[in-house]
Amino acid sequence: MRREARRLCWIILLFALTWAPYPVSADTPLEVTVATNRPWYQPGDRVVVSVTACNPTSTHVEEHYAALCDRDQFQVLRDLAGQPIAYSDFGPWCVPFNPIVILDPGQCDVISQWEWQQRAGGWPLSSGGDQVEPGRYYVIAHFLGSTTEPTAFRILAVDSPAYSVAYPD
């Protein structure tokens, strides 16, 4: 039993050292933006959100994320003055993104993607995951020590005139 406990302690220690936070600077030279794959969606469609980092400098840039597991990466807002209604489901657990961004001069690369199911909630919200109402929404992302400018998109009502233009029968 003692040997197993000691082995478990070593495994935990090695895991912790492997996943230790990297230093990050909030004044990164990279330009980080967030975008959705479309400007409007039918109720129930998956909203694909991408974060892109661009290197506008004339030198090679290598940035490390602050940590792999300790912050919300995406938030959906109903209005710019309100509280988030949905978070990426990553929460405090490890997330599927590359902890190092390496870009040559002028290069841009998608560094993370998230598919939102148009449901309220996500860690740390305790919401039951109800379908959100039609209307305008905003998404922001937190990456490389900074927060992106919000990107607007719309969830259409089924009886909306724009719905028939966007989704002809």
C-alpha positions as CSV (number, residue, x, y, z in Angstrom):
1,M,0.0,0.0,0.0
2,R,2.8,2.4,0.9
3,R,4.6,1.7,-2.4
4,E,1.4,2.4,-4.4
5,A,0.9,5.7,-2.5
6,R,4.5,6.8,-3.2
7,R,4.1,5.9,-6.9
8,L,0.8,7.9,-7.1
9,C,2.6,10.9,-5.5
10,W,5.4,10.7,-8.1
11,I,2.8,10.5,-10.9
12,I,0.9,13.5,-9.6
13,L,4.2,15.5,-9.2
14,L,5.4,14.7,-12.7
15,F,1.9,15.6,-14.1
16,A,2.0,18.9,-12.2
17,L,5.4,19.8,-13.5
18,T,4.4,18.9,-17.1
19,W,1.3,21.1,-16.9
20,A,3.0,24.0,-15.1
21,P,1.8,27.5,-16.2
22,Y,3.9,29.4,-18.8
23,P,4.6,33.1,-18.4
24,V,2.5,35.3,-20.6
25,S,2.6,39.0,-21.4
26,A,-0.6,41.0,-21.8
27,D,1.3,43.2,-24.1
28,T,1.8,40.6,-26.8
29,P,2.7,41.9,-30.2
30,L,0.2,39.5,-31.8
31,E,-3.2,40.7,-32.9
32,V,-5.9,38.3,-31.5
33,T,-9.4,38.4,-33.0
34,V,-12.5,36.3,-32.7
35,A,-15.0,35.5,-35.5
36,T,-18.0,33.3,-36.2
37,N,-18.4,31.2,-39.3
38,R,-21.6,33.1,-40.3
39,P,-23.3,36.4,-39.5
40,W,-26.7,34.7,-38.7
41,Y,-27.9,31.3,-37.6
42,Q,-31.1,29.3,-37.7
43,P,-32.3,28.3,-34.2
44,G,-30.4,25.2,-33.1
45,D,-27.5,25.6,-35.6
46,R,-24.0,25.2,-34.2
47,V,-22.2,28.5,-34.0
48,V,-18.5,27.9,-34.9
49,V,-16.3,30.4,-33.2
50,S,-12.6,30.8,-34.1
51,V,-9.7,32.8,-32.6
52,T,-7.0,33.9,-34.9
53,A,-3.6,35.3,-34.0
54,C,-1.7,37.4,-36.5
55,N,1.9,38.6,-36.3
56,P,2.0,42.2,-37.7
57,T,5.7,42.6,-36.8
58,S,8.8,42.0,-39.0
59,T,10.2,39.4,-36.6
60,H,9.4,35.8,-35.6
61,V,7.1,35.8,-32.5
62,E,6.6,32.9,-30.0
63,E,4.0,33.3,-27.3
64,H,3.1,30.9,-24.5
65,Y,-0.4,30.7,-22.9
66,A,-0.6,31.5,-19.2
67,A,-1.7,28.0,-18.4
68,L,-3.5,25.1,-20.0
69,C,-6.5,24.9,-17.7
70,D,-7.3,27.9,-15.6
71,R,-9.6,30.4,-17.4
72,D,-12.7,30.8,-19.6
73,Q,-11.7,31.1,-23.2
74,F,-15.0,32.0,-24.9
75,Q,-18.0,34.0,-23.6
76,V,-21.3,34.7,-25.3
77,L,-23.1,37.9,-24.3
78,R,-26.7,39.0,-25.0
79,D,-25.6,42.6,-25.0
80,L,-22.3,44.4,-24.5
81,A,-23.2,45.7,-21.1
82,G,-24.6,42.5,-19.7
83,Q,-23.2,39.4,-18.1
84,P,-22.2,36.4,-20.2
85,I,-25.1,34.0,-20.8
86,A,-22.8,31.1,-22.0
87,Y,-19.2,30.1,-21.5
88,S,-17.1,27.6,-23.3
89,D,-17.5,24.3,-21.6
90,F,-13.8,24.1,-20.8
91,G,-14.1,25.6,-17.3
92,P,-11.2,24.8,-15.0
93,W,-10.3,21.6,-16.9
94,C,-7.7,21.3,-19.6
95,V,-8.7,22.6,-23.0
96,P,-8.0,21.5,-26.5
97,F,-5.7,24.2,-27.7
98,N,-2.0,24.6,-28.5
99,P,-0.2,26.3,-25.5
100,I,2.4,27.8,-27.8
101,V,1.8,30.2,-30.7
102,I,4.7,30.5,-33.1
103,L,4.2,32.9,-36.1
104,D,6.5,34.3,-38.7
105,P,6.3,37.9,-39.8
106,G,2.9,38.6,-41.4
107,Q,1.6,35.1,-40.6
108,C,-1.9,34.5,-39.2
109,D,-3.2,31.2,-37.7
110,V,-6.4,29.9,-36.1
111,I,-5.3,29.1,-32.5
112,S,-8.6,27.8,-31.1
113,Q,-12.1,26.9,-32.1
114,W,-15.3,26.3,-30.2
115,E,-18.7,25.2,-31.3
116,W,-21.6,26.7,-29.4
117,Q,-24.9,24.9,-29.4
118,Q,-27.0,28.0,-28.7
119,R,-27.6,26.9,-25.2
120,A,-27.3,29.1,-22.1
121,G,-24.8,27.9,-19.5
122,G,-21.4,26.3,-19.4
123,W,-19.0,26.4,-16.5
124,P,-19.3,28.3,-14.1
125,L,-23.0,29.0,-14.9
126,S,-25.4,26.5,-13.4
127,S,-28.0,27.0,-16.2
128,G,-29.9,24.0,-17.5
129,G,-28.7,24.6,-21.0
130,D,-31.9,26.0,-22.5
131,Q,-32.0,27.1,-26.1
132,V,-31.4,30.9,-26.2
133,E,-33.9,33.3,-27.7
134,P,-33.6,34.7,-31.2
135,G,-31.7,38.0,-31.4
136,R,-28.3,39.6,-31.6
137,Y,-25.4,38.1,-29.6
138,Y,-21.8,38.8,-29.1
139,V,-18.8,36.5,-28.6
140,I,-15.5,37.4,-27.0
141,A,-12.4,35.3,-26.4
142,H,-9.6,35.4,-23.8
143,F,-6.3,34.4,-25.2
144,L,-2.6,35.3,-24.9
145,G,-3.3,37.6,-21.9
146,S,-5.8,39.7,-23.7
147,T,-9.6,39.9,-24.5
148,T,-10.7,40.2,-28.1
149,E,-13.1,42.9,-29.3
150,P,-16.6,41.4,-29.5
151,T,-18.0,40.0,-32.7
152,A,-21.7,40.2,-33.3
153,F,-24.0,37.6,-34.8
154,R,-27.7,37.0,-34.9
155,I,-29.9,34.0,-34.2
156,L,-33.0,34.4,-36.4
157,A,-36.6,33.8,-35.4
158,V,-38.3,31.3,-37.6
159,D,-41.0,33.8,-38.6
160,S,-38.4,36.5,-39.4
161,P,-38.2,38.0,-43.0
162,A,-34.4,37.6,-42.8
163,Y,-34.9,33.9,-42.0
164,S,-36.6,33.3,-45.4
165,V,-33.8,35.2,-47.2
166,A,-31.0,33.4,-45.3
167,Y,-32.6,30.0,-45.4
168,P,-34.8,29.7,-48.5
169,D,-37.0,26.6,-48.7
